[in-house]
Amino acid sequence: MRIARLASIVAPLSFLATTLVPAPVAWAQDAPAANGPQVRCDRCHNDPEFLVGKGGSPEEDVRLLVPPSLFEDTVHAKLACSECHLQYDDAYPHQPVKVTKTCAQCHEEQGRDWNVSVHGVDASGRGETPDCMHCHGVHRVLGADHQESRIHPLNEAALCAECHADSRIIDTYFTSPADSTARTAVETYHKTVHGIAASKMGLIVTATCSDCHRAHRILPSEEPASSVNPANIPTTCGGCHTGVSELYDVSAHGVALAEGKKNDEGHGAPVCTNCHSAHEIAPVNEPWKAHVVEECGHCHERLYETYFETYHGKVTRLGGELTAKCSDCHTPHSNLPASDVKSTVNARNLVATCSQCHPDASTNFVEYHPHGDHRDAKKFPEIYWSYTLMSGLLVGTLSFFGLHTVLWLGRGLAETVRPARGEKSDKKDDESGPGGPDSGEGASE
């Protein structure tokens, strides 16, 4: 009786252990034991009636049911159970054993990458990090090209959302300001061109989480080896946007990034995410181009100011979408220095560039300075001196007439006092005048 009760306790635990091994498992009708006879796993694990009550709960009973159909189209279809579940014998209940096989023993590179990733590092301290089974499944491990796979491009965002859109996990683990992106990554992804392409258009070629962050070696963006480190962003995005990446590499931005240069205002070279963002990538339409002027202004502060002093800038600020923006003249990705003969703003190419909007543009027309700076006497002497002289004339004129107004005000105040004194003087004159008491005529009479 005591033995029977012990068996009833050990059996569920043993069967449960077989399903919770941190390794992908596969099916084989005849699984050879590690050092013993063949083990017929299907005799029990393919019998739902036998497994009732063996797991301790209906949910665990289902986990113990591992029919051959789970493996037929998986990547582990040819593996035997014992290749992951070691040292189990053919007796019931199984004797407790130590399962030593892990995913990394076969998938060595992936194991090393996961161990140094944010998920692997956190596994030792936090306890709720995703591991191999969470992302790939336990027994039904399907390839990424299988539509039912959890890591299929059209399913991957939902997989990552199990943590990155779970309010409990977010509020527990993503609490620092540095985690702000992780808190909203999945939510904002679905609103981007990549997310819309996946969720609404079914395009499997669109970028998903692992395309940018990698599948196993997911590192914080501040680490130099991270695929989303600013220095590596052009290469990461270039995995899909090959042509754009090639243009960027030879542009002023790409060269500055490679050489570690900063512009005159102390800003480093922008990369894809500076202009397009990371998780809020919007379609490149006219409203977006109007907004991206602000993005350019984060680095090109003075050029940003001078742009809004021009007709183009003033109309843009008023909401005009068809006026020229930064990318219309400098191009989005091939923005070369004006000294480069290939640049769209090189003197040789200005007529062609301006003609895109102004068909009648001529050599005289392009002499206009779109970023003329009245503070720069060296680069724009005619604008500088015109501004200086006109400002001096304006200040001088206003100063002269301001002084004139002050003096006129003083004269006006003096006039208000003078009439009172004048009346007394006139009265005295009347009294001493002809016919008055002091006049000569009165005296002669």
Secondary structure by P-SEA (a helix, b strand, c coil): caaaaaaaaaaaaaaaaaaaccbbbbbbcccccccccccccccccccccccccccccaaaaaaaccccccccccccccccccccccccccccccccccccccccccaaaaaaaaaacccccccccccccccccccccccccccccccccccccccaaaaaacccccaaaaacccccccccccccaaaaaaacaaaaaccccccccccccccccccccccccccccccccccaaaaaaaccaaaaaaaaaacaaaaaaaaccccccccccccccccccccccccccaaaaaaacccccccaaaaaaaaaacaaaaaaaacccccccccccccccccccccccccccccccaaaaaacccccccccccccccccccccccccaaaaaaaaaaaaaaaaaaaaaaaaaaaaaaaaaaaaaaaaaaaaaaaaaaaaccccccccccccc
